[in-house]
Amino acid sequence: MLLPPTDWLPQAPLEPFHLDWLTNAGIEVAILRLDQIDPLISGNKWFKLIEHLKAADRIGAKGIISLGGAHSNHLHALAAAGQRFDFRTVGLLRGHPQETPTVKDLQAFGMQLHWLGYGGYRARHEPGFWLPWQAQYPGLHPVPEGGGGLPGAKGCVQLRAMVSEQLKGLGWSDYDGWWLACGTGTTLAGVVLAEAGEHPVYGALAVPDDHGVAQQVESVMQEAGLPDRAYECFDASRGGFAKVDPLLLEFIDQTEQASGVPLEPLYTGKALLALKLQAEAGRFASGTRLIFIHTGGLQGRRGFQ
């Protein structure tokens, strides 16, 4: 069995997020602290994995094989889960061998690594990509990059219930929408599925358009039978995947000092800065209440220190 005990279901606190620029814009934000659910299987990663693990269990798989980069939060969470719950993990990595803090952790957690180069990694969406890997590892269940696809999105559906159960504690009767970072778009798709059009979902794209996030979200929506767009995306990439700049880093530093909430520069930092820019541009009316998802990924900060 790949699944953890049924009583090991993470719960994240929903907290008020007080920042001057939100007050100035008349916006209230509550932050869903997925970064606090577990020290290793952190953020949205557990939720994206759970349905993939269920699928692996149904076919009697002995483990999981998946993809990511040298700082991958997904592979980090997967390898940690494999070690904790005693199933085999294999990681297919972008680029060439390098020793990052994340890679060292993957090895320490027992994940077997294969470096695909850059061309080999770009082939991950091509038909037949998984065939040789499944031949080499017949007992392992393949999981897309980032725990994506409809199973990953379905695992994130429960985030809506997690928020709804805690609204009363904030003194809120309802909210006006969600704001979250998008890397593969899986978490956004899950929230859109959960909302079914009741509340809008806003995605801050942490990667450029050419990464195909919109297409991946649309594919999940089509497969789930919800082709109508019930979300909106904003470019928050700051010029490219993993691109950081002094303005972003200064914003993260100021926000952490003001709120005590740790951020990282690839996803949560970019998403929150994008919200600030939209708020200052008058995108949201005074009195708007938003749920901001802290998607975790704090382990990846080590690559920037």
Contacts in CASP RR format, 6 or more apart in sequence:
PFRMAT RR
TARGET T0000
AUTHOR 0000-0000-0000
METHOD contacts of the structure
MODEL  1
MLLPPTDWLPQAPLEPFHLDWLTNAGIEVAILRLDQIDPLISGNKWFKLI
EHLKAADRIGAKGIISLGGAHSNHLHALAAAGQRFDFRTVGLLRGHPQET
PTVKDLQAFGMQLHWLGYGGYRARHEPGFWLPWQAQYPGLHPVPEGGGGL
PGAKGCVQLRAMVSEQLKGLGWSDYDGWWLACGTGTTLAGVVLAEAGEHP
VYGALAVPDDHGVAQQVESVMQEAGLPDRAYECFDASRGGFAKVDPLLLE
FIDQTEQASGVPLEPLYTGKALLALKLQAEAGRFASGTRLIFIHTGGLQG
RRGFQ
1 57 0 8 1.000
2 53 0 8 1.000
2 56 0 8 1.000
2 57 0 8 1.000
2 61 0 8 1.000
2 63 0 8 1.000
2 64 0 8 1.000
2 82 0 8 1.000
2 85 0 8 1.000
2 87 0 8 1.000
3 50 0 8 1.000
3 53 0 8 1.000
3 54 0 8 1.000
3 57 0 8 1.000
3 85 0 8 1.000
4 81 0 8 1.000
4 84 0 8 1.000
4 85 0 8 1.000
10 37 0 8 1.000
10 38 0 8 1.000
10 41 0 8 1.000
10 46 0 8 1.000
11 37 0 8 1.000
11 162 0 8 1.000
12 32 0 8 1.000
12 33 0 8 1.000
12 34 0 8 1.000
12 36 0 8 1.000
12 37 0 8 1.000
12 43 0 8 1.000
12 162 0 8 1.000
13 32 0 8 1.000
13 33 0 8 1.000
13 36 0 8 1.000
13 166 0 8 1.000
14 30 0 8 1.000
14 31 0 8 1.000
14 32 0 8 1.000
14 33 0 8 1.000
14 162 0 8 1.000
14 163 0 8 1.000
14 166 0 8 1.000
14 167 0 8 1.000
14 170 0 8 1.000
14 291 0 8 1.000
15 30 0 8 1.000
15 31 0 8 1.000
15 33 0 8 1.000
16 28 0 8 1.000
16 29 0 8 1.000
16 30 0 8 1.000
16 31 0 8 1.000
16 170 0 8 1.000
17 29 0 8 1.000
17 30 0 8 1.000
17 31 0 8 1.000
17 259 0 8 1.000
17 261 0 8 1.000
17 292 0 8 1.000
18 259 0 8 1.000
19 29 0 8 1.000
19 255 0 8 1.000
19 258 0 8 1.000
19 259 0 8 1.000
20 258 0 8 1.000
21 276 0 8 1.000
21 279 0 8 1.000
21 280 0 8 1.000
22 28 0 8 1.000
22 29 0 8 1.000
22 279 0 8 1.000
25 279 0 8 1.000
25 280 0 8 1.000
25 282 0 8 1.000
25 284 0 8 1.000
25 286 0 8 1.000
26 286 0 8 1.000
26 287 0 8 1.000
26 288 0 8 1.000
27 279 0 8 1.000
27 284 0 8 1.000
27 286 0 8 1.000
27 287 0 8 1.000
27 288 0 8 1.000
27 289 0 8 1.000
27 290 0 8 1.000
28 172 0 8 1.000
28 287 0 8 1.000
28 288 0 8 1.000
28 289 0 8 1.000
28 290 0 8 1.000
29 179 0 8 1.000
29 275 0 8 1.000
29 289 0 8 1.000
29 290 0 8 1.000
29 291 0 8 1.000
29 292 0 8 1.000
30 163 0 8 1.000
30 170 0 8 1.000
30 172 0 8 1.000
30 175 0 8 1.000
30 289 0 8 1.000
30 290 0 8 1.000
30 291 0 8 1.000
30 292 0 8 1.000
31 261 0 8 1.000
31 291 0 8 1.000
31 292 0 8 1.000
31 293 0 8 1.000
31 294 0 8 1.000
32 159 0 8 1.000
32 162 0 8 1.000
32 163 0 8 1.000
32 291 0 8 1.000
32 292 0 8 1.000
32 293 0 8 1.000
32 294 0 8 1.000
33 261 0 8 1.000
33 294 0 8 1.000
34 42 0 8 1.000
34 43 0 8 1.000
34 44 0 8 1.000
34 47 0 8 1.000
34 159 0 8 1.000
34 293 0 8 1.000
34 294 0 8 1.000
34 295 0 8 1.000
34 296 0 8 1.000
35 42 0 8 1.000
35 43 0 8 1.000
35 262 0 8 1.000
35 294 0 8 1.000
35 295 0 8 1.000
35 296 0 8 1.000
35 297 0 8 1.000
35 298 0 8 1.000
37 43 0 8 1.000
37 46 0 8 1.000
38 46 0 8 1.000
40 76 0 8 1.000
40 77 0 8 1.000
40 80 0 8 1.000
40 84 0 8 1.000
41 49 0 8 1.000
41 77 0 8 1.000
41 80 0 8 1.000
41 81 0 8 1.000
41 84 0 8 1.000
42 73 0 8 1.000
42 77 0 8 1.000
42 296 0 8 1.000
42 297 0 8 1.000
42 298 0 8 1.000
42 299 0 8 1.000
43 73 0 8 1.000
43 77 0 8 1.000
43 294 0 8 1.000
43 295 0 8 1.000
43 296 0 8 1.000
43 297 0 8 1.000
44 156 0 8 1.000
44 159 0 8 1.000
44 186 0 8 1.000
44 187 0 8 1.000
44 293 0 8 1.000
44 295 0 8 1.000
44 296 0 8 1.000
45 73 0 8 1.000
45 74 0 8 1.000
45 76 0 8 1.000
45 77 0 8 1.000
45 78 0 8 1.000
45 296 0 8 1.000
45 297 0 8 1.000
46 77 0 8 1.000
46 81 0 8 1.000
47 152 0 8 1.000
47 155 0 8 1.000
47 156 0 8 1.000
47 158 0 8 1.000
47 159 0 8 1.000
47 187 0 8 1.000
48 74 0 8 1.000
48 146 0 8 1.000
48 147 0 8 1.000
48 148 0 8 1.000
48 152 0 8 1.000
48 153 0 8 1.000
48 155 0 8 1.000
48 156 0 8 1.000
48 186 0 8 1.000
48 187 0 8 1.000
49 77 0 8 1.000
49 78 0 8 1.000
49 81 0 8 1.000
49 143 0 8 1.000
49 147 0 8 1.000
49 152 0 8 1.000
50 152 0 8 1.000
50 155 0 8 1.000
51 151 0 8 1.000
51 152 0 8 1.000
51 154 0 8 1.000
51 155 0 8 1.000
52 64 0 8 1.000
52 141 0 8 1.000
52 143 0 8 1.000
52 147 0 8 1.000
52 151 0 8 1.000
52 152 0 8 1.000
53 64 0 8 1.000
53 81 0 8 1.000
54 151 0 8 1.000
55 141 0 8 1.000
55 151 0 8 1.000
56 63 0 8 1.000
56 64 0 8 1.000
56 141 0 8 1.000
59 141 0 8 1.000
61 139 0 8 1.000
61 140 0 8 1.000
61 141 0 8 1.000
62 87 0 8 1.000
62 88 0 8 1.000
62 139 0 8 1.000
62 140 0 8 1.000
63 82 0 8 1.000
63 87 0 8 1.000
63 88 0 8 1.000
63 89 0 8 1.000
63 139 0 8 1.000
63 140 0 8 1.000
63 141 0 8 1.000
64 78 0 8 1.000
64 82 0 8 1.000
64 87 0 8 1.000
64 88 0 8 1.000
64 89 0 8 1.000
64 90 0 8 1.000
64 140 0 8 1.000
64 141 0 8 1.000
64 142 0 8 1.000
64 143 0 8 1.000
65 89 0 8 1.000
65 90 0 8 1.000
65 91 0 8 1.000
65 92 0 8 1.000
65 133 0 8 1.000
65 137 0 8 1.000
65 140 0 8 1.000
65 141 0 8 1.000
65 142 0 8 1.000
65 143 0 8 1.000
66 74 0 8 1.000
66 75 0 8 1.000
66 78 0 8 1.000
66 89 0 8 1.000
66 90 0 8 1.000
66 91 0 8 1.000
66 92 0 8 1.000
66 142 0 8 1.000
66 143 0 8 1.000
66 144 0 8 1.000
66 145 0 8 1.000
66 146 0 8 1.000
66 147 0 8 1.000
67 75 0 8 1.000
67 91 0 8 1.000
67 92 0 8 1.000
67 93 0 8 1.000
67 94 0 8 1.000
67 121 0 8 1.000
67 124 0 8 1.000
67 144 0 8 1.000
67 145 0 8 1.000
67 146 0 8 1.000
68 74 0 8 1.000
68 75 0 8 1.000
68 91 0 8 1.000
68 92 0 8 1.000
68 93 0 8 1.000
68 94 0 8 1.000
68 121 0 8 1.000
68 145 0 8 1.000
68 146 0 8 1.000
69 75 0 8 1.000
69 93 0 8 1.000
69 94 0 8 1.000
69 95 0 8 1.000
70 93 0 8 1.000
70 94 0 8 1.000
70 95 0 8 1.000
70 98 0 8 1.000
70 100 0 8 1.000
70 102 0 8 1.000
70 103 0 8 1.000
71 100 0 8 1.000
71 102 0 8 1.000
71 242 0 8 1.000
71 266 0 8 1.000
71 300 0 8 1.000
71 303 0 8 1.000
72 93 0 8 1.000
72 102 0 8 1.000
72 146 0 8 1.000
73 296 0 8 1.000
73 297 0 8 1.000
73 299 0 8 1.000
73 300 0 8 1.000
74 145 0 8 1.000
74 146 0 8 1.000
74 147 0 8 1.000
75 91 0 8 1.000
75 93 0 8 1.000
75 102 0 8 1.000
75 106 0 8 1.000
75 111 0 8 1.000
76 102 0 8 1.000
76 105 0 8 1.000
76 106 0 8 1.000
76 299 0 8 1.000
76 300 0 8 1.000
78 89 0 8 1.000
78 91 0 8 1.000
78 111 0 8 1.000
78 143 0 8 1.000
79 89 0 8 1.000
79 91 0 8 1.000
79 105 0 8 1.000
79 106 0 8 1.000
79 109 0 8 1.000
79 110 0 8 1.000
79 111 0 8 1.000
80 105 0 8 1.000
80 109 0 8 1.000
81 87 0 8 1.000
81 89 0 8 1.000
82 88 0 8 1.000
82 89 0 8 1.000
82 109 0 8 1.000
82 111 0 8 1.000
83 109 0 8 1.000
83 110 0 8 1.000
88 112 0 8 1.000
88 140 0 8 1.000
89 109 0 8 1.000
89 110 0 8 1.000
89 111 0 8 1.000
89 112 0 8 1.000
90 111 0 8 1.000
90 112 0 8 1.000
90 113 0 8 1.000
90 114 0 8 1.000
90 133 0 8 1.000
90 137 0 8 1.000
90 140 0 8 1.000
91 106 0 8 1.000
91 111 0 8 1.000
91 112 0 8 1.000
91 113 0 8 1.000
91 114 0 8 1.000
92 114 0 8 1.000
92 116 0 8 1.000
92 121 0 8 1.000
92 124 0 8 1.000
92 133 0 8 1.000
93 103 0 8 1.000
93 113 0 8 1.000
93 114 0 8 1.000
93 115 0 8 1.000
93 116 0 8 1.000
93 121 0 8 1.000
94 116 0 8 1.000
94 117 0 8 1.000
94 118 0 8 1.000
94 121 0 8 1.000
95 115 0 8 1.000
95 116 0 8 1.000
95 117 0 8 1.000
95 118 0 8 1.000
95 121 0 8 1.000
96 115 0 8 1.000
96 117 0 8 1.000
97 115 0 8 1.000
100 302 0 8 1.000
100 303 0 8 1.000
101 299 0 8 1.000
101 300 0 8 1.000
101 302 0 8 1.000
101 303 0 8 1.000
102 299 0 8 1.000
102 300 0 8 1.000
102 302 0 8 1.000
102 303 0 8 1.000
103 113 0 8 1.000
105 299 0 8 1.000
106 113 0 8 1.000
107 113 0 8 1.000
116 123 0 8 1.000
123 129 0 8 1.000
124 144 0 8 1.000
124 145 0 8 1.000
130 142 0 8 1.000
133 142 0 8 1.000
134 140 0 8 1.000
134 142 0 8 1.000
144 184 0 8 1.000
145 184 0 8 1.000
146 184 0 8 1.000
146 186 0 8 1.000
147 184 0 8 1.000
147 186 0 8 1.000
148 184 0 8 1.000
148 185 0 8 1.000
148 186 0 8 1.000
148 216 0 8 1.000
149 184 0 8 1.000
149 186 0 8 1.000
149 189 0 8 1.000
149 216 0 8 1.000
149 219 0 8 1.000
149 220 0 8 1.000
149 223 0 8 1.000
150 189 0 8 1.000
150 220 0 8 1.000
150 223 0 8 1.000
150 224 0 8 1.000
152 186 0 8 1.000
152 190 0 8 1.000
153 186 0 8 1.000
153 187 0 8 1.000
153 189 0 8 1.000
153 190 0 8 1.000
153 193 0 8 1.000
153 220 0 8 1.000
153 224 0 8 1.000
154 190 0 8 1.000
154 193 0 8 1.000
155 190 0 8 1.000
156 186 0 8 1.000
156 187 0 8 1.000
156 189 0 8 1.000
156 190 0 8 1.000
156 191 0 8 1.000
156 194 0 8 1.000
157 190 0 8 1.000
157 191 0 8 1.000
157 193 0 8 1.000
157 194 0 8 1.000
158 194 0 8 1.000
159 187 0 8 1.000
159 190 0 8 1.000
159 191 0 8 1.000
159 194 0 8 1.000
159 293 0 8 1.000
160 191 0 8 1.000
160 194 0 8 1.000
160 195 0 8 1.000
161 194 0 8 1.000
163 175 0 8 1.000
163 291 0 8 1.000
167 173 0 8 1.000
167 174 0 8 1.000
167 175 0 8 1.000
172 289 0 8 1.000
174 289 0 8 1.000
175 199 0 8 1.000
175 289 0 8 1.000
175 290 0 8 1.000
175 291 0 8 1.000
176 199 0 8 1.000
176 200 0 8 1.000
176 284 0 8 1.000
176 288 0 8 1.000
176 289 0 8 1.000
176 290 0 8 1.000
177 199 0 8 1.000
177 200 0 8 1.000
177 201 0 8 1.000
177 202 0 8 1.000
177 289 0 8 1.000
177 290 0 8 1.000
177 291 0 8 1.000
178 191 0 8 1.000
178 195 0 8 1.000
178 199 0 8 1.000
178 200 0 8 1.000
178 201 0 8 1.000
178 202 0 8 1.000
178 290 0 8 1.000
178 291 0 8 1.000
178 292 0 8 1.000
178 293 0 8 1.000
179 202 0 8 1.000
179 203 0 8 1.000
179 204 0 8 1.000
179 271 0 8 1.000
179 275 0 8 1.000
179 290 0 8 1.000
179 291 0 8 1.000
179 292 0 8 1.000
179 293 0 8 1.000
180 187 0 8 1.000
180 188 0 8 1.000
180 191 0 8 1.000
180 201 0 8 1.000
180 202 0 8 1.000
180 203 0 8 1.000
180 204 0 8 1.000
180 271 0 8 1.000
180 292 0 8 1.000
180 293 0 8 1.000
180 295 0 8 1.000
181 203 0 8 1.000
181 204 0 8 1.000
181 206 0 8 1.000
181 236 0 8 1.000
181 267 0 8 1.000
181 268 0 8 1.000
181 269 0 8 1.000
181 270 0 8 1.000
181 271 0 8 1.000
181 293 0 8 1.000
181 295 0 8 1.000
182 188 0 8 1.000
182 203 0 8 1.000
182 204 0 8 1.000
182 205 0 8 1.000
182 206 0 8 1.000
182 207 0 8 1.000
182 213 0 8 1.000
182 217 0 8 1.000
182 233 0 8 1.000
183 205 0 8 1.000
183 206 0 8 1.000
183 207 0 8 1.000
183 211 0 8 1.000
183 213 0 8 1.000
183 267 0 8 1.000
184 213 0 8 1.000
184 216 0 8 1.000
185 203 0 8 1.000
185 213 0 8 1.000
185 216 0 8 1.000
185 217 0 8 1.000
186 216 0 8 1.000
186 220 0 8 1.000
187 293 0 8 1.000
187 295 0 8 1.000
188 201 0 8 1.000
188 203 0 8 1.000
188 217 0 8 1.000
188 231 0 8 1.000
188 233 0 8 1.000
189 216 0 8 1.000
189 217 0 8 1.000
189 220 0 8 1.000
189 221 0 8 1.000
189 224 0 8 1.000
190 220 0 8 1.000
191 201 0 8 1.000
191 293 0 8 1.000
192 201 0 8 1.000
192 217 0 8 1.000
192 221 0 8 1.000
192 226 0 8 1.000
192 230 0 8 1.000
192 231 0 8 1.000
193 220 0 8 1.000
193 224 0 8 1.000
193 226 0 8 1.000
195 201 0 8 1.000
195 230 0 8 1.000
196 226 0 8 1.000
196 230 0 8 1.000
197 230 0 8 1.000
200 230 0 8 1.000
200 231 0 8 1.000
200 232 0 8 1.000
201 230 0 8 1.000
201 231 0 8 1.000
201 232 0 8 1.000
202 231 0 8 1.000
202 232 0 8 1.000
202 233 0 8 1.000
202 234 0 8 1.000
202 290 0 8 1.000
203 231 0 8 1.000
203 232 0 8 1.000
203 233 0 8 1.000
203 234 0 8 1.000
203 271 0 8 1.000
204 233 0 8 1.000
204 234 0 8 1.000
204 236 0 8 1.000
204 270 0 8 1.000
204 271 0 8 1.000
204 274 0 8 1.000
204 275 0 8 1.000
205 213 0 8 1.000
205 233 0 8 1.000
205 234 0 8 1.000
205 235 0 8 1.000
205 236 0 8 1.000
205 237 0 8 1.000
206 236 0 8 1.000
206 237 0 8 1.000
206 241 0 8 1.000
206 266 0 8 1.000
206 267 0 8 1.000
206 270 0 8 1.000
206 271 0 8 1.000
207 213 0 8 1.000
207 237 0 8 1.000
207 240 0 8 1.000
207 241 0 8 1.000
208 235 0 8 1.000
208 237 0 8 1.000
208 239 0 8 1.000
208 240 0 8 1.000
208 241 0 8 1.000
209 235 0 8 1.000
211 241 0 8 1.000
213 233 0 8 1.000
214 233 0 8 1.000
217 231 0 8 1.000
218 227 0 8 1.000
221 227 0 8 1.000
221 228 0 8 1.000
221 229 0 8 1.000
234 274 0 8 1.000
234 278 0 8 1.000
235 274 0 8 1.000
236 270 0 8 1.000
236 271 0 8 1.000
236 273 0 8 1.000
236 274 0 8 1.000
237 243 0 8 1.000
237 270 0 8 1.000
238 244 0 8 1.000
238 245 0 8 1.000
238 248 0 8 1.000
238 270 0 8 1.000
241 266 0 8 1.000
242 266 0 8 1.000
244 265 0 8 1.000
244 266 0 8 1.000
244 304 0 8 1.000
247 273 0 8 1.000
248 265 0 8 1.000
248 269 0 8 1.000
248 270 0 8 1.000
248 273 0 8 1.000
249 265 0 8 1.000
251 269 0 8 1.000
251 272 0 8 1.000
251 273 0 8 1.000
251 276 0 8 1.000
252 263 0 8 1.000
252 264 0 8 1.000
252 265 0 8 1.000
252 269 0 8 1.000
252 273 0 8 1.000
255 261 0 8 1.000
255 263 0 8 1.000
255 269 0 8 1.000
255 272 0 8 1.000
256 262 0 8 1.000
256 263 0 8 1.000
261 294 0 8 1.000
262 298 0 8 1.000
262 301 0 8 1.000
263 269 0 8 1.000
263 272 0 8 1.000
263 294 0 8 1.000
264 296 0 8 1.000
264 297 0 8 1.000
264 298 0 8 1.000
264 300 0 8 1.000
264 301 0 8 1.000
264 304 0 8 1.000
265 301 0 8 1.000
265 304 0 8 1.000
266 297 0 8 1.000
266 300 0 8 1.000
267 295 0 8 1.000
267 296 0 8 1.000
267 297 0 8 1.000
268 294 0 8 1.000
268 295 0 8 1.000
268 296 0 8 1.000
268 297 0 8 1.000
271 292 0 8 1.000
272 292 0 8 1.000
275 290 0 8 1.000
275 292 0 8 1.000
278 284 0 8 1.000
284 290 0 8 1.000
END
